[in-house]
């Protein structure tokens, strides 16, 4: 593990929208401050992600002081949305959470116009205690953001390099024109690390990043969202096709790991680019 360190940090304020690169990130019980505390739903409360609406990946959200977000899209005026602390909660259909606070008609209209179907923006307030499911590695006291399975997602430079080698081999075997290497952006990690052997992170049961302790909840199963190119929003076969050859078990394909902070956290717990990573 000598020499393993953080090379990038990213927060995604709105689930499925593009995020923002950070030099440092405060860690809270639900993960990185400002990460995935907002989400998109349809009028009946069902979550809407880029799996269903690729156009969401073409939008971006930046965190604002106080927990709000700035919504951004090419050719559109930005929209700043404050935390709707006083809004009456509305029904939502997230595993482990059935209520969230609506952002209001301004944000709803902005999203609806960009995506072309009725959508709503909702916020997970600070009082919500969304658990991590036990079958996904959760234990009593864990708190999740609106992330799928656990609040912090980690990928590795060496693992991605190995995957890209495999993708190239697959293309050449099939007589296909090689494409540009996949980036970490396909996997939407919060933390990217460098150093160590490919897929060494699979064996981490605990990890300390800088001075902040985390527990591994699971290796991350990958879905079709990783096959969407965020530049042109078109779907392809990779990386799922190649992961299915090299990284498939229990009926799923796997890349990266999910972490949850070990509570209680020290006040001001913060991750920084360059932080050492010590795994156990």
Secondary structure by P-SEA (a helix, b strand, c coil): cccbbbcccccccccccbbbbbcbbbbcccccccccccccccccccccccccccccccbbbbbcccbbbbbbcccccbbbbcccccccbbbbbcccccbbbbccaaaaaaaaaaaccbbbbbbbcccccccccccccccccccccccccccbbbbbaaaaaaaaaaaaaaaaaaccccccccccccccccbbbbcccccccccccccccccbbbbbccccccccccccccccccccccaaaaaaaccccccccccbbbbbccccccccccccccbbbbcc
